[in-house]
Amino acid sequence: MKKNILILCTGNSCRSIMAEALINAKLSDCIKAYSSGVKATGSVNPQAKELLKERGYWRDEYHSKVIESVLDMNFDLIVTVCDNAKESCPMFPKSVKTIHLGFEDPSGKEKEEYAKSLNLIERLLLPLIEKNLC
């Protein structure tokens, strides 16, 4: 049975969406990833979306979601990918393991910075998740 993981960020427009897409592309045999924002922007960063499309990770189901939309779901792991989300991570109805691995926000920067963030997420976060859940 697949484990559910939530990637939590502030705006749910860039880093958490990239992490959700990567996990679902690379670890889909054992994990289903979701993402959300503690203060969701309501839109996906166009640079992040373009990069995910270029690499074949994008799915039309990905969108910026408020934390309330996932509070009732059961998660096996919650990962915060920015310091603000770590500080303001809400309490979930069921006790769930939470880990923090912060990534710099590439928003507003050159395209290469988005690729750097995506590569870092793949190199640092995926093995950690795989070790914890697969």
C-alpha positions, 0 to 999 in steps of 0.5 A: 500500500502506498504511503502518503506524504505532504510537502508543506511550504509557505505559498505552495507555488514553487518548491513544494510543487517541485518536490511533489512532482519529483516524488510522484515521478521517481518514487510512485511505486511506494509513495503518493505525494501531495503539497500544500501551503500555509499561506497558499498563493493560489498559483504555480510559479510559471518558471517552476511549471515550465521546468517540470514540463521540460523534465517530464514531471508536470501533471495537470493535477498540480496546483497551489492548495491551502493547508485546510484542503489536506488537513483531513487526509492521513499522511505517513510523513510531512516534510516542510521545505521552507523555514516559515512553513516549519514554524507555522506547520499546523497540528494535524488530527492524527500524530504524524512524523514531520521532518524539515529540509529547507531549500532556498526559494528561487522565485524571481531569480534566473531560470538556472536557480529553479534547476538548482533547487529542483536538483537539490530537492532530488539529491537531498530530499528523495533519498531521505523520503525513500529511506523513511517510507519505502 
